[in-house]
Amino acid sequence: MKLANEHRFPGDEEFPPSKPPVRRSKLGGGYIFGLIVAAVIVIYALTGIYQIGPSEDGLVKTFGKYVMTVGPGLHYHFPAPFQSVVKVDVRTVRKIEIGFRTIFPPPNPQYREVPIESLMLTGDSNIVSVEAIIQYIIDDPVKYVFNIIEGDRIVKQTTESFLRERVAVRGLEAVLTSDRDKISQEAQKGIQKTLDTYNAGVHVVNVKLQDVSPPSEVIAAFDDVNSAKEDEQKTINLAQQYANSVIPIARGNAQKILNTAEAYKESRILKAQGEVARFIDVLQKYSLGKDVTRSRLYIETMEDILPTMKKMIVSGSTTGVLKLLNLSSLPEIGGVKR
């Protein structure tokens, strides 16, 4: 049986029967929000995990204040802003270039000059270009991080200052040649001492002078001077060689003359001593027998004189005509003149 109000008129639309409303649970929305909050907290907590490399030390800070140092490995600190960590490479040798910059490293290196750093004044008022390298390590990361700001810049400026100071007390020639190693050693000691006064926590490993030369504007004139000095040294060496060859000969001749003179002196002394001894001997004999000694001396003297003289015998027993026998005109008999 249909009711009257179910009668449909033209234009009336047929609607489907409505469904009862669905009631959403308040518990489901709160659960999702809680999950989101929990995820955020976990992610935030995980930001405290950090890794310290094999060559690094980690300086942990709590609200900006240093609290401890940790070594290589995986570590955890409270997330920011409660704690933070500063990583410092303490095992790698660092290098700073003075007076030049490396554009491309070896095997095909290219460099760029930095004249504002390299040009220095010597003690004799000349200008020289000095390019150097300082190598250092951080031996106390706490001092390096908290006592100084921009540690690399401080090391660079200190190195440049000491190089200028060491160059300024030397002449140009010494800087270019003999004193290069001394400059490096003195600069290294001075730089280390200054950085220690800063409590920088830096250990200077080495200071090397890479290139020391006159400025490029005067290098041609400087080469001429060097060439002249080389010629001078070459001449000196030749003269020294000649002297080394002549002096030993002259010394040998001089020694020979001295030896001859010494031998002559000794012979004269010995001869004189012999004559003195002979005279003393004759004197002693003469004092014992004057007539005998006088006759003997006369005979010995005649024996020395007569063989070399012309001899004549004059007879004194005749009167009138002088009888003369010239022994020198007699023929030789048996090789002896009669």
C-alpha positions as CSV (number, residue, x, y, z in Angstrom):
1,M,0.0,0.0,0.0
2,K,1.5,3.3,-1.1
3,L,1.0,6.6,0.7
4,A,-0.3,9.7,-1.0
5,N,2.9,11.6,-0.3
6,E,4.8,9.0,-2.4
7,H,3.1,10.4,-5.5
8,R,5.7,11.8,-7.8
9,F,5.2,14.9,-9.9
10,P,6.9,15.7,-13.1
11,G,10.4,17.1,-12.4
12,D,10.8,15.4,-9.2
13,E,14.2,13.6,-8.9
14,E,14.8,10.3,-7.2
15,F,17.5,10.5,-4.5
16,P,19.2,7.4,-3.1
17,P,18.6,6.8,0.5
18,S,21.1,8.6,2.8
19,K,23.7,6.6,4.8
20,P,24.2,7.2,8.5
21,P,27.4,9.5,9.2
22,V,30.7,7.8,10.1
23,R,32.1,8.7,13.5
24,R,36.0,9.3,13.3
25,S,38.1,8.2,16.2
26,K,40.0,10.9,18.0
27,L,42.6,8.3,19.1
28,G,43.9,7.7,15.5
29,G,44.9,11.3,14.8
30,G,46.8,11.6,18.1
31,Y,48.7,8.4,17.4
32,I,50.0,9.7,14.1
33,F,51.1,13.0,15.6
34,G,52.9,11.1,18.3
35,L,54.8,9.1,15.8
36,I,55.9,12.2,14.0
37,V,57.1,13.8,17.2
38,A,58.9,10.6,18.2
39,A,60.6,10.4,14.7
40,V,61.7,14.1,15.0
41,I,63.2,13.4,18.5
42,V,65.0,10.3,17.2
43,I,66.4,12.2,14.2
44,Y,67.5,15.0,16.5
45,A,69.2,12.6,18.9
46,L,71.0,10.9,16.0
47,T,72.6,14.2,15.0
48,G,74.9,13.8,18.0
49,I,76.7,10.9,16.3
50,Y,79.9,11.9,14.7
51,Q,83.1,10.3,13.2
52,I,86.7,11.4,13.9
53,G,89.1,10.6,11.1
54,P,92.4,8.6,11.6
55,S,94.5,11.8,11.5
56,E,92.1,13.9,13.6
57,D,91.4,14.8,17.2
58,G,87.9,15.9,18.2
59,L,87.4,18.8,20.7
60,V,84.0,18.4,22.4
61,K,82.4,21.6,23.7
62,T,79.4,22.0,26.0
63,F,77.5,25.3,25.5
64,G,80.7,26.5,23.8
65,K,83.1,25.5,26.6
66,Y,85.8,22.9,25.9
67,V,85.3,19.7,28.0
68,M,87.3,16.9,26.5
69,T,89.3,15.6,23.5
70,V,88.4,12.4,21.7
71,G,90.5,10.3,19.3
72,P,89.7,8.7,16.0
73,G,86.5,6.6,15.7
74,L,82.7,6.8,16.1
75,H,81.5,9.0,19.0
76,Y,78.4,10.6,20.4
77,H,77.7,14.0,22.0
78,F,74.4,15.7,23.0
79,P,72.9,17.4,20.0
80,A,73.2,21.1,19.4
81,P,72.9,23.5,21.0
82,F,74.0,21.5,24.1
83,Q,77.2,20.1,22.7
84,S,79.3,20.4,19.6
85,V,82.7,19.0,18.3
86,V,85.6,20.7,16.5
87,K,87.7,18.3,14.3
88,V,91.4,19.1,14.0
89,D,93.9,17.4,11.8
90,V,96.9,16.8,14.1
91,R,98.9,14.3,12.1
92,T,99.1,15.8,8.6
93,V,102.1,18.0,7.9
94,R,100.8,21.4,6.7
95,K,102.5,23.6,4.2
96,I,102.4,27.4,3.6
97,E,104.1,29.0,0.6
98,I,105.8,32.4,0.9
99,G,106.5,34.5,-2.2
100,F,104.7,32.1,-4.7
101,R,101.6,29.9,-5.2
102,T,101.3,26.5,-6.8
103,I,98.8,26.6,-9.6
104,F,99.3,23.0,-10.8
105,P,101.1,20.5,-8.8
106,P,103.7,18.0,-10.2
107,P,104.3,16.2,-12.5
108,N,103.6,19.3,-14.6
109,P,103.9,22.0,-12.0
110,Q,103.1,25.7,-12.6
111,Y,103.7,28.5,-10.2
112,R,102.7,32.1,-9.7
113,E,105.0,34.7,-8.2
114,V,103.7,36.9,-5.3
115,P,106.2,39.8,-5.3
116,I,104.6,41.6,-2.3
117,E,105.8,38.6,-0.2
118,S,109.0,37.6,-2.0
119,L,110.8,41.0,-2.4
120,M,113.0,41.7,0.6
121,L,115.7,44.2,1.5
122,T,119.3,43.0,2.3
123,G,121.7,44.6,4.7
124,D,123.6,46.3,1.9
125,S,120.5,48.0,0.6
126,N,119.9,45.5,-2.3
127,I,116.6,43.9,-3.2
128,V,116.4,40.1,-3.4
129,S,113.5,37.8,-4.2
130,V,113.0,35.0,-1.6
131,E,110.6,32.2,-2.1
132,A,110.2,29.8,0.8
133,I,108.0,27.0,2.3
134,I,107.2,26.4,5.9
135,Q,106.0,23.0,7.1
136,Y,104.4,22.5,10.4
137,I,102.0,20.2,12.4
138,I,99.5,21.0,15.2
139,D,100.9,19.3,18.3
140,D,98.3,20.8,20.7
141,P,94.8,21.1,19.1
142,V,93.3,22.7,22.2
143,K,95.8,25.6,22.1
144,Y,95.5,25.9,18.3
145,V,91.7,26.2,18.4
146,F,91.1,28.2,21.5
147,N,94.2,30.5,21.8
148,I,94.6,31.8,18.3
149,I,92.3,32.8,15.4
150,E,93.2,31.9,11.8
151,G,96.2,29.8,12.7
152,D,97.5,29.4,9.2
153,R,97.5,33.2,8.7
154,I,99.4,33.7,11.9
155,V,102.0,31.1,10.9
156,K,102.4,32.6,7.5
157,Q,102.8,36.2,8.8
158,T,105.3,35.1,11.4
159,T,107.4,33.2,8.8
160,E,107.4,36.2,6.4
161,S,108.5,38.5,9.3
162,F,111.4,36.4,10.4
163,L,112.6,35.8,6.8
164,R,112.8,39.5,6.3
165,E,114.6,40.0,9.5
166,R,117.3,37.4,8.7
167,V,117.8,38.7,5.2
168,A,118.1,42.3,6.5
169,V,121.2,41.5,8.5
170,R,123.1,40.0,5.6
171,G,124.6,41.2,2.3
172,L,123.2,40.3,-1.0
173,E,126.0,37.8,-1.9
174,A,125.7,36.0,1.4
175,V,121.9,35.7,1.0
176,L,122.3,34.3,-2.5
177,T,125.2,31.8,-1.7
178,S,126.7,30.9,1.6
179,D,124.0,31.8,4.2
180,R,120.9,30.2,2.7
181,D,121.0,27.2,5.2
182,K,121.8,29.6,8.1
183,I,118.8,31.7,7.2
184,S,116.5,28.7,7.2
185,Q,117.8,27.4,10.5
186,E,117.6,30.8,12.2
187,A,114.1,31.5,10.8
188,Q,112.9,28.1,12.0
189,K,114.1,28.7,15.6
190,G,112.7,32.2,15.7
191,I,109.3,31.2,14.3
192,Q,109.0,28.4,16.8
193,K,109.9,30.7,19.7
194,T,107.4,33.3,18.6
195,L,104.5,30.8,18.1
196,D,105.3,29.3,21.6
197,T,104.8,32.7,23.1
198,Y,101.4,32.8,21.5
199,N,100.6,29.3,22.9
200,A,99.6,28.4,19.4
201,G,100.1,24.7,19.7
202,V,102.1,24.5,16.5
203,H,105.4,22.6,15.9
204,V,107.5,23.9,13.0
205,V,108.9,21.0,11.1
206,N,111.0,22.8,8.5
207,V,111.7,26.1,6.7
208,K,113.0,25.7,3.2
209,L,114.2,28.5,0.9
210,Q,113.0,27.3,-2.5
211,D,114.4,30.1,-4.7
212,V,116.6,33.1,-3.8
213,S,117.5,35.4,-6.7
214,P,117.7,39.0,-7.7
215,P,114.5,40.6,-9.0
216,S,113.7,39.8,-12.6
217,E,114.3,43.4,-13.7
218,V,118.0,43.3,-12.8
219,I,118.8,39.6,-13.3
220,A,120.7,40.3,-16.6
221,A,123.0,42.7,-14.9
222,F,123.5,40.4,-12.0
223,D,124.4,37.6,-14.4
224,D,127.1,39.9,-15.9
225,V,128.5,40.5,-12.4
226,N,128.5,36.7,-11.7
227,S,130.3,36.1,-15.0
228,A,133.0,38.6,-14.1
229,K,133.4,37.0,-10.7
230,E,133.7,33.6,-12.3
231,D,136.4,34.9,-14.6
232,E,138.2,36.5,-11.7
233,Q,138.1,33.2,-9.8
234,K,139.3,31.3,-12.8
235,T,142.3,33.6,-13.1
236,I,143.0,33.2,-9.4
237,N,142.9,29.5,-9.8
238,L,145.3,29.5,-12.7
239,A,147.7,31.7,-10.8
240,Q,147.4,29.4,-7.8
241,Q,148.2,26.4,-10.0
242,Y,151.2,28.2,-11.4
243,A,152.4,29.1,-7.9
244,N,151.9,25.5,-6.7
245,S,154.1,24.3,-9.6
246,V,156.8,26.9,-9.2
247,I,157.1,27.3,-5.4
248,P,158.1,23.7,-4.7
249,I,160.9,23.9,-7.3
250,A,162.1,27.2,-5.9
251,R,162.0,25.7,-2.4
252,G,163.9,22.7,-3.6
253,N,166.6,24.9,-5.2
254,A,166.8,27.0,-2.1
255,Q,167.2,24.0,0.1
256,K,169.9,22.6,-2.2
257,I,171.8,25.9,-1.9
258,L,171.4,25.8,1.9
259,N,172.6,22.2,2.0
260,T,175.7,23.1,-0.1
261,A,176.4,26.1,2.0
262,E,176.1,24.0,5.1
263,A,178.4,21.3,3.8
264,Y,180.9,24.0,2.8
265,K,180.7,25.5,6.2
266,E,181.3,22.2,7.9
267,S,184.2,21.4,5.6
268,R,185.8,24.7,6.3
269,I,185.3,24.3,10.0
270,L,186.8,20.8,10.0
271,K,189.7,22.0,7.9
272,A,190.4,24.9,10.2
273,Q,190.1,22.6,13.2
274,G,192.6,20.2,11.6
275,E,195.0,23.1,10.8
276,V,194.7,24.3,14.4
277,A,195.4,20.8,15.7
278,R,198.4,20.5,13.4
279,F,199.8,23.8,14.5
280,I,199.4,23.0,18.1
281,D,201.1,19.6,17.5
282,V,204.0,21.4,15.7
283,L,204.2,24.0,18.5
284,Q,204.5,21.3,21.1
285,K,207.2,19.5,19.2
286,Y,209.0,22.8,18.5
287,S,209.0,23.6,22.2
288,L,210.7,20.2,22.8
289,G,213.4,20.5,20.1
290,K,213.6,23.8,18.3
291,D,216.5,23.0,16.0
292,V,215.3,19.6,15.0
293,T,211.8,20.9,14.4
294,R,213.0,23.9,12.4
295,S,215.1,21.6,10.2
296,R,212.2,19.2,9.7
297,L,209.8,22.0,8.8
298,Y,212.3,23.4,6.3
299,I,212.8,20.1,4.7
300,E,209.0,19.4,4.5
301,T,208.5,22.8,3.0
302,M,211.2,22.3,0.4
303,E,209.6,18.9,-0.5
304,D,206.4,20.7,-1.2
305,I,207.9,23.6,-3.1
306,L,210.9,22.3,-5.1
307,P,209.1,19.7,-7.3
308,T,207.2,22.5,-9.0
309,M,210.0,25.0,-9.4
310,K,213.0,25.4,-11.7
311,K,216.1,24.3,-9.9
312,M,219.8,25.4,-10.4
313,I,222.9,24.4,-8.4
314,V,225.6,26.9,-8.0
315,S,229.0,25.7,-6.8
316,G,230.5,27.9,-4.2
317,S,233.9,26.1,-4.0
318,T,235.4,27.6,-7.1
319,T,236.7,31.0,-7.8
320,G,236.5,33.1,-10.8
321,V,234.0,31.7,-13.2
322,L,230.6,31.0,-11.8
323,K,229.8,27.4,-12.4
324,L,226.0,26.9,-13.0
325,L,224.2,23.6,-13.5
326,N,220.6,24.1,-14.8
327,L,218.7,21.0,-13.7
328,S,215.6,22.1,-15.6
329,S,217.4,21.7,-19.0
330,L,218.4,18.1,-18.3
331,P,216.6,15.5,-20.3
332,E,214.0,13.4,-18.5
333,I,215.2,10.0,-17.4
334,G,212.5,7.6,-16.5
335,G,210.0,10.4,-16.6
336,V,211.9,12.4,-14.0
337,K,214.0,15.5,-14.7
338,R,217.5,15.4,-13.3
